Amino acid sequence: MDRRWVGPDGYEIVPAYRRDRQVLRVRRHGRLVADCLSVEEVARFVDLADLCEVIALPERAGDTRTAVR
């Protein structure tokens, strides 16, 4: 499952690889801002306390229930 964190002002952080090295890719409104080698580098762009991890829930086949009817 892919990991992803989102923050205010359109920031998104995703793990990626650059030249066979793992980085944290910072994007804003879909545009690449930086490939960071550490969390400290990410903190230069966005307050880490404002980030929320996006958790994709597994889909169930045939499940048509909704919260609102």
Gaussian input, Z-matrix of N, CA and C with variables (Angstrom, degrees):
# hf/3-21g

backbone

0 1
 N
 C     1     B1
 C     2     B2     1     A1
 N     3     B3     2     A2     1     D1
 C     4     B4     3     A3     2     D2
 C     5     B5     4     A4     3     D3
 N     6     B6     5     A5     4     D4
 C     7     B7     6     A6     5     D5
 C     8     B8     7     A7     6     D6
 N     9     B9     8     A8     7     D7
 C    10    B10     9     A9     8     D8
 C    11    B11    10    A10     9     D9
 N    12    B12    11    A11    10    D10
 C    13    B13    12    A12    11    D11
 C    14    B14    13    A13    12    D12
 N    15    B15    14    A14    13    D13
 C    16    B16    15    A15    14    D14
 C    17    B17    16    A16    15    D15
 N    18    B18    17    A17    16    D16
 C    19    B19    18    A18    17    D17
 C    20    B20    19    A19    18    D18
 N    21    B21    20    A20    19    D19
 C    22    B22    21    A21    20    D20
 C    23    B23    22    A22    21    D21
 N    24    B24    23    A23    22    D22
 C    25    B25    24    A24    23    D23
 C    26    B26    25    A25    24    D24
 N    27    B27    26    A26    25    D25
 C    28    B28    27    A27    26    D26
 C    29    B29    28    A28    27    D27
 N    30    B30    29    A29    28    D28
 C    31    B31    30    A30    29    D29
 C    32    B32    31    A31    30    D30
 N    33    B33    32    A32    31    D31
 C    34    B34    33    A33    32    D32
 C    35    B35    34    A34    33    D33
 N    36    B36    35    A35    34    D34
 C    37    B37    36    A36    35    D35
 C    38    B38    37    A37    36    D36
 N    39    B39    38    A38    37    D37
 C    40    B40    39    A39    38    D38
 C    41    B41    40    A40    39    D39
 N    42    B42    41    A41    40    D40
 C    43    B43    42    A42    41    D41
 C    44    B44    43    A43    42    D42
 N    45    B45    44    A44    43    D43
 C    46    B46    45    A45    44    D44
 C    47    B47    46    A46    45    D45
 N    48    B48    47    A47    46    D46
 C    49    B49    48    A48    47    D47
 C    50    B50    49    A49    48    D48
 N    51    B51    50    A50    49    D49
 C    52    B52    51    A51    50    D50
 C    53    B53    52    A52    51    D51
 N    54    B54    53    A53    52    D52
 C    55    B55    54    A54    53    D53
 C    56    B56    55    A55    54    D54
 N    57    B57    56    A56    55    D55
 C    58    B58    57    A57    56    D56
 C    59    B59    58    A58    57    D57
 N    60    B60    59    A59    58    D58
 C    61    B61    60    A60    59    D59
 C    62    B62    61    A61    60    D60
 N    63    B63    62    A62    61    D61
 C    64    B64    63    A63    62    D62
 C    65    B65    64    A64    63    D63
 N    66    B66    65    A65    64    D64
 C    67    B67    66    A66    65    D65
 C    68    B68    67    A67    66    D66
 N    69    B69    68    A68    67    D67
 C    70    B70    69    A69    68    D68
 C    71    B71    70    A70    69    D69
 N    72    B72    71    A71    70    D70
 C    73    B73    72    A72    71    D71
 C    74    B74    73    A73    72    D72
 N    75    B75    74    A74    73    D73
 C    76    B76    75    A75    74    D74
 C    77    B77    76    A76    75    D75
 N    78    B78    77    A77    76    D76
 C    79    B79    78    A78    77    D77
 C    80    B80    79    A79    78    D78
 N    81    B81    80    A80    79    D79
 C    82    B82    81    A81    80    D80
 C    83    B83    82    A82    81    D81
 N    84    B84    83    A83    82    D82
 C    85    B85    84    A84    83    D83
 C    86    B86    85    A85    84    D84
 N    87    B87    86    A86    85    D85
 C    88    B88    87    A87    86    D86
 C    89    B89    88    A88    87    D87
 N    90    B90    89    A89    88    D88
 C    91    B91    90    A90    89    D89
 C    92    B92    91    A91    90    D90
 N    93    B93    92    A92    91    D91
 C    94    B94    93    A93    92    D92
 C    95    B95    94    A94    93    D93
 N    96    B96    95    A95    94    D94
 C    97    B97    96    A96    95    D95
 C    98    B98    97    A97    96    D96
 N    99    B99    98    A98    97    D97
 C   100   B100    99    A99    98    D98
 C   101   B101   100   A100    99    D99
 N   102   B102   101   A101   100   D100
 C   103   B103   102   A102   101   D101
 C   104   B104   103   A103   102   D102
 N   105   B105   104   A104   103   D103
 C   106   B106   105   A105   104   D104
 C   107   B107   106   A106   105   D105
 N   108   B108   107   A107   106   D106
 C   109   B109   108   A108   107   D107
 C   110   B110   109   A109   108   D108
 N   111   B111   110   A110   109   D109
 C   112   B112   111   A111   110   D110
 C   113   B113   112   A112   111   D111
 N   114   B114   113   A113   112   D112
 C   115   B115   114   A114   113   D113
 C   116   B116   115   A115   114   D114
 N   117   B117   116   A116   115   D115
 C   118   B118   117   A117   116   D116
 C   119   B119   118   A118   117   D117
 N   120   B120   119   A119   118   D118
 C   121   B121   120   A120   119   D119
 C   122   B122   121   A121   120   D120
 N   123   B123   122   A122   121   D121
 C   124   B124   123   A123   122   D122
 C   125   B125   124   A124   123   D123
 N   126   B126   125   A125   124   D124
 C   127   B127   126   A126   125   D125
 C   128   B128   127   A127   126   D126
 N   129   B129   128   A128   127   D127
 C   130   B130   129   A129   128   D128
 C   131   B131   130   A130   129   D129
 N   132   B132   131   A131   130   D130
 C   133   B133   132   A132   131   D131
 C   134   B134   133   A133   132   D132
 N   135   B135   134   A134   133   D133
 C   136   B136   135   A135   134   D134
 C   137   B137   136   A136   135   D135
 N   138   B138   137   A137   136   D136
 C   139   B139   138   A138   137   D137
 C   140   B140   139   A139   138   D138
 N   141   B141   140   A140   139   D139
 C   142   B142   141   A141   140   D140
 C   143   B143   142   A142   141   D141
 N   144   B144   143   A143   142   D142
 C   145   B145   144   A144   143   D143
 C   146   B146   145   A145   144   D144
 N   147   B147   146   A146   145   D145
 C   148   B148   147   A147   146   D146
 C   149   B149   148   A148   147   D147
 N   150   B150   149   A149   148   D148
 C   151   B151   150   A150   149   D149
 C   152   B152   151   A151   150   D150
 N   153   B153   152   A152   151   D151
 C   154   B154   153   A153   152   D152
 C   155   B155   154   A154   153   D153
 N   156   B156   155   A155   154   D154
 C   157   B157   156   A156   155   D155
 C   158   B158   157   A157   156   D156
 N   159   B159   158   A158   157   D157
 C   160   B160   159   A159   158   D158
 C   161   B161   160   A160   159   D159
 N   162   B162   161   A161   160   D160
 C   163   B163   162   A162   161   D161
 C   164   B164   163   A163   162   D162
 N   165   B165   164   A164   163   D163
 C   166   B166   165   A165   164   D164
 C   167   B167   166   A166   165   D165
 N   168   B168   167   A167   166   D166
 C   169   B169   168   A168   167   D167
 C   170   B170   169   A169   168   D168
 N   171   B171   170   A170   169   D169
 C   172   B172   171   A171   170   D170
 C   173   B173   172   A172   171   D171
 N   174   B174   173   A173   172   D172
 C   175   B175   174   A174   173   D173
 C   176   B176   175   A175   174   D174
 N   177   B177   176   A176   175   D175
 C   178   B178   177   A177   176   D176
 C   179   B179   178   A178   177   D177
 N   180   B180   179   A179   178   D178
 C   181   B181   180   A180   179   D179
 C   182   B182   181   A181   180   D180
 N   183   B183   182   A182   181   D181
 C   184   B184   183   A183   182   D182
 C   185   B185   184   A184   183   D183
 N   186   B186   185   A185   184   D184
 C   187   B187   186   A186   185   D185
 C   188   B188   187   A187   186   D186
 N   189   B189   188   A188   187   D187
 C   190   B190   189   A189   188   D188
 C   191   B191   190   A190   189   D189
 N   192   B192   191   A191   190   D190
 C   193   B193   192   A192   191   D191
 C   194   B194   193   A193   192   D192
 N   195   B195   194   A194   193   D193
 C   196   B196   195   A195   194   D194
 C   197   B197   196   A196   195   D195
 N   198   B198   197   A197   196   D196
 C   199   B199   198   A198   197   D197
 C   200   B200   199   A199   198   D198
 N   201   B201   200   A200   199   D199
 C   202   B202   201   A201   200   D200
 C   203   B203   202   A202   201   D201
 N   204   B204   203   A203   202   D202
 C   205   B205   204   A204   203   D203
 C   206   B206   205   A205   204   D204

   B1=1.4432
   B2=1.5331
   B3=1.2955
   B4=1.4598
   B5=1.5209
   B6=1.3137
   B7=1.4579
   B8=1.5099
   B9=1.3418
   B10=1.4547
   B11=1.5149
   B12=1.3228
   B13=1.4597
   B14=1.5168
   B15=1.3239
   B16=1.4605
   B17=1.5211
   B18=1.3143
   B19=1.4522
   B20=1.5179
   B21=1.3071
   B22=1.4635
   B23=1.5248
   B24=1.3067
   B25=1.4723
   B26=1.5255
   B27=1.3313
   B28=1.4534
   B29=1.5075
   B30=1.3271
   B31=1.4663
   B32=1.5155
   B33=1.3253
   B34=1.4556
   B35=1.5243
   B36=1.3216
   B37=1.4672
   B38=1.5201
   B39=1.3311
   B40=1.4542
   B41=1.5281
   B42=1.3253
   B43=1.4647
   B44=1.5326
   B45=1.3139
   B46=1.4658
   B47=1.5217
   B48=1.3197
   B49=1.4591
   B50=1.5176
   B51=1.3166
   B52=1.4590
   B53=1.5256
   B54=1.3129
   B55=1.4705
   B56=1.5315
   B57=1.3118
   B58=1.4714
   B59=1.5251
   B60=1.3230
   B61=1.4603
   B62=1.5272
   B63=1.3338
   B64=1.4576
   B65=1.5291
   B66=1.3199
   B67=1.4573
   B68=1.5243
   B69=1.3106
   B70=1.4574
   B71=1.5217
   B72=1.3130
   B73=1.4599
   B74=1.5253
   B75=1.3120
   B76=1.4584
   B77=1.5213
   B78=1.3320
   B79=1.4615
   B80=1.5217
   B81=1.3088
   B82=1.4635
   B83=1.5214
   B84=1.3246
   B85=1.4609
   B86=1.5295
   B87=1.3465
   B88=1.4585
   B89=1.5129
   B90=1.3079
   B91=1.4670
   B92=1.5202
   B93=1.3226
   B94=1.4555
   B95=1.5240
   B96=1.3459
   B97=1.4642
   B98=1.5254
   B99=1.3522
   B100=1.4689
   B101=1.5152
   B102=1.3183
   B103=1.4599
   B104=1.5173
   B105=1.3325
   B106=1.4647
   B107=1.5216
   B108=1.3196
   B109=1.4571
   B110=1.5197
   B111=1.3343
   B112=1.4664
   B113=1.5224
   B114=1.3108
   B115=1.4615
   B116=1.5283
   B117=1.3125
   B118=1.4651
   B119=1.5288
   B120=1.3179
   B121=1.4587
   B122=1.5224
   B123=1.3206
   B124=1.4691
   B125=1.5224
   B126=1.3318
   B127=1.4656
   B128=1.5282
   B129=1.3102
   B130=1.4673
   B131=1.5323
   B132=1.3261
   B133=1.4634
   B134=1.5233
   B135=1.3213
   B136=1.4673
   B137=1.5204
   B138=1.3225
   B139=1.4604
   B140=1.5307
   B141=1.3111
   B142=1.4669
   B143=1.5202
   B144=1.3185
   B145=1.4633
   B146=1.5268
   B147=1.3159
   B148=1.4631
   B149=1.5252
   B150=1.3279
   B151=1.4612
   B152=1.5256
   B153=1.3270
   B154=1.4642
   B155=1.5190
   B156=1.3260
   B157=1.4591
   B158=1.5185
   B159=1.3178
   B160=1.4563
   B161=1.5125
   B162=1.3134
   B163=1.4593
   B164=1.5230
   B165=1.3185
   B166=1.4616
   B167=1.5230
   B168=1.3047
   B169=1.4540
   B170=1.5232
   B171=1.3342
   B172=1.4675
   B173=1.5258
   B174=1.3123
   B175=1.4574
   B176=1.5127
   B177=1.3274
   B178=1.4545
   B179=1.5249
   B180=1.3025
   B181=1.4580
   B182=1.5259
   B183=1.3144
   B184=1.4594
   B185=1.5144
   B186=1.3044
   B187=1.4645
   B188=1.5250
   B189=1.3077
   B190=1.4696
   B191=1.5133
   B192=1.3195
   B193=1.4579
   B194=1.5217
   B195=1.3160
   B196=1.4495
   B197=1.5224
   B198=1.3089
   B199=1.4570
   B200=1.5203
   B201=1.3238
   B202=1.4543
   B203=1.4993
   B204=1.2893
   B205=1.4773
   B206=1.4876
   A1=108.75
   A2=116.87
   A3=121.53
   A4=110.66
   A5=115.77
   A6=121.32
   A7=108.28
   A8=114.70
   A9=119.29
   A10=108.29
   A11=115.48
   A12=121.02
   A13=107.87
   A14=116.37
   A15=120.51
   A16=108.80
   A17=114.24
   A18=120.29
   A19=110.64
   A20=116.49
   A21=120.29
   A22=111.74
   A23=115.25
   A24=122.54
   A25=113.10
   A26=117.83
   A27=120.82
   A28=116.13
   A29=118.27
   A30=120.53
   A31=110.97
   A32=115.43
   A33=123.36
   A34=107.82
   A35=116.18
   A36=121.47
   A37=107.92
   A38=116.42
   A39=121.69
   A40=109.54
   A41=117.51
   A42=119.37
   A43=109.15
   A44=116.22
   A45=121.16
   A46=108.62
   A47=115.34
   A48=120.92
   A49=108.81
   A50=115.21
   A51=122.11
   A52=107.09
   A53=114.85
   A54=120.76
   A55=111.71
   A56=116.27
   A57=124.07
   A58=113.27
   A59=117.29
   A60=120.90
   A61=108.69
   A62=115.99
   A63=119.26
   A64=110.34
   A65=115.64
   A66=122.48
   A67=108.79
   A68=116.14
   A69=121.94
   A70=106.12
   A71=116.08
   A72=121.48
   A73=109.30
   A74=115.71
   A75=122.14
   A76=108.00
   A77=115.25
   A78=120.91
   A79=108.48
   A80=114.63
   A81=119.89
   A82=107.10
   A83=115.37
   A84=122.00
   A85=110.87
   A86=116.10
   A87=121.64
   A88=115.94
   A89=117.81
   A90=120.80
   A91=110.94
   A92=116.08
   A93=121.43
   A94=110.52
   A95=115.22
   A96=121.22
   A97=109.04
   A98=116.20
   A99=119.55
   A100=110.30
   A101=115.65
   A102=123.24
   A103=106.09
   A104=116.03
   A105=121.38
   A106=110.51
   A107=115.19
   A108=121.14
   A109=112.32
   A110=117.51
   A111=120.51
   A112=109.84
   A113=114.66
   A114=121.58
   A115=110.02
   A116=116.24
   A117=120.36
   A118=110.91
   A119=116.62
   A120=119.99
   A121=110.89
   A122=117.53
   A123=121.07
   A124=109.87
   A125=117.02
   A126=121.93
   A127=112.30
   A128=118.43
   A129=120.91
   A130=111.52
   A131=116.14
   A132=120.94
   A133=113.34
   A134=117.18
   A135=121.01
   A136=109.39
   A137=116.13
   A138=121.22
   A139=108.30
   A140=117.49
   A141=121.75
   A142=112.21
   A143=117.87
   A144=121.44
   A145=111.84
   A146=117.45
   A147=121.68
   A148=113.03
   A149=117.93
   A150=120.66
   A151=111.47
   A152=115.29
   A153=122.52
   A154=108.34
   A155=116.40
   A156=119.71
   A157=109.46
   A158=115.92
   A159=121.72
   A160=107.33
   A161=115.85
   A162=121.11
   A163=107.98
   A164=115.89
   A165=121.01
   A166=108.58
   A167=115.51
   A168=120.23
   A169=109.12
   A170=116.89
   A171=118.91
   A172=110.18
   A173=115.24
   A174=120.98
   A175=109.44
   A176=114.61
   A177=119.73
   A178=107.98
   A179=116.08
   A180=121.09
   A181=110.10
   A182=116.23
   A183=120.68
   A184=115.07
   A185=117.67
   A186=120.07
   A187=108.92
   A188=116.68
   A189=121.21
   A190=111.82
   A191=117.75
   A192=119.57
   A193=110.13
   A194=115.36
   A195=120.68
   A196=109.23
   A197=116.39
   A198=120.48
   A199=110.99
   A200=117.32
   A201=121.82
   A202=109.05
   A203=116.24
   A204=119.88
   A205=110.91
   D1=135.37
   D2=-179.53
   D3=-72.68
   D4=145.03
   D5=176.20
   D6=-105.43
   D7=146.76
   D8=-177.74
   D9=-160.74
   D10=140.89
   D11=176.27
   D12=-123.61
   D13=141.25
   D14=177.99
   D15=-123.61
   D16=153.17
   D17=179.95
   D18=-140.15
   D19=-175.80
   D20=-179.63
   D21=-68.23
   D22=163.20
   D23=176.65
   D24=62.53
   D25=26.82
   D26=174.35
   D27=80.35
   D28=14.29
   D29=179.38
   D30=-77.78
   D31=143.73
   D32=176.93
   D33=-142.98
   D34=135.33
   D35=179.33
   D36=-121.97
   D37=126.84
   D38=179.04
   D39=-134.00
   D40=143.21
   D41=173.81
   D42=-68.87
   D43=142.62
   D44=-179.90
   D45=-151.73
   D46=174.18
   D47=175.72
   D48=-120.26
   D49=136.12
   D50=176.14
   D51=-134.68
   D52=119.29
   D53=-177.03
   D54=51.59
   D55=48.75
   D56=178.18
   D57=61.94
   D58=22.77
   D59=177.78
   D60=-126.94
   D61=134.62
   D62=-179.28
   D63=-73.17
   D64=135.07
   D65=179.04
   D66=-133.40
   D67=165.98
   D68=170.15
   D69=-105.18
   D70=112.25
   D71=-175.63
   D72=-87.09
   D73=122.55
   D74=179.65
   D75=-101.32
   D76=125.16
   D77=176.67
   D78=-125.24
   D79=151.47
   D80=174.79
   D81=-133.17
   D82=121.76
   D83=-176.61
   D84=52.86
   D85=38.39
   D86=177.16
   D87=83.66
   D88=-8.15
   D89=-179.65
   D90=-97.74
   D91=139.66
   D92=179.38
   D93=-65.87
   D94=126.94
   D95=176.85
   D96=-101.82
   D97=-48.49
   D98=-177.59
   D99=-165.80
   D100=155.55
   D101=167.66
   D102=-108.00
   D103=112.45
   D104=-173.79
   D105=-101.31
   D106=140.49
   D107=179.38
   D108=-89.18
   D109=-12.39
   D110=-179.04
   D111=-146.79
   D112=163.76
   D113=176.81
   D114=-65.04
   D115=-34.07
   D116=178.11
   D117=-60.21
   D118=-37.73
   D119=177.62
   D120=-67.30
   D121=-38.88
   D122=177.19
   D123=-60.58
   D124=-38.22
   D125=-178.05
   D126=-63.77
   D127=-16.84
   D128=175.76
   D129=-69.84
   D130=-23.62
   D131=-176.25
   D132=-102.32
   D133=-34.20
   D134=-175.93
   D135=-145.71
   D136=144.33
   D137=177.20
   D138=-68.82
   D139=119.71
   D140=-175.92
   D141=-60.50
   D142=-29.42
   D143=179.58
   D144=-67.83
   D145=-19.51
   D146=-179.62
   D147=-88.50
   D148=-8.24
   D149=-177.34
   D150=-79.59
   D151=141.72
   D152=175.68
   D153=-124.52
   D154=132.43
   D155=177.34
   D156=-77.23
   D157=134.04
   D158=177.20
   D159=-90.31
   D160=121.91
   D161=-178.88
   D162=-112.85
   D163=115.87
   D164=178.74
   D165=-82.07
   D166=123.58
   D167=177.79
   D168=-84.32
   D169=143.60
   D170=-179.83
   D171=-66.61
   D172=141.16
   D173=178.15
   D174=-85.60
   D175=145.25
   D176=177.19
   D177=-111.10
   D178=127.74
   D179=-179.67
   D180=-65.36
   D181=133.88
   D182=176.58
   D183=79.40
   D184=4.27
   D185=-179.76
   D186=-84.92
   D187=110.22
   D188=-177.28
   D189=-110.13
   D190=10.92
   D191=180.00
   D192=-70.50
   D193=146.27
   D194=176.32
   D195=-131.49
   D196=161.97
   D197=179.35
   D198=-75.31
   D199=-28.51
   D200=-178.14
   D201=-118.99
   D202=132.62
   D203=178.19
   D204=-115.90

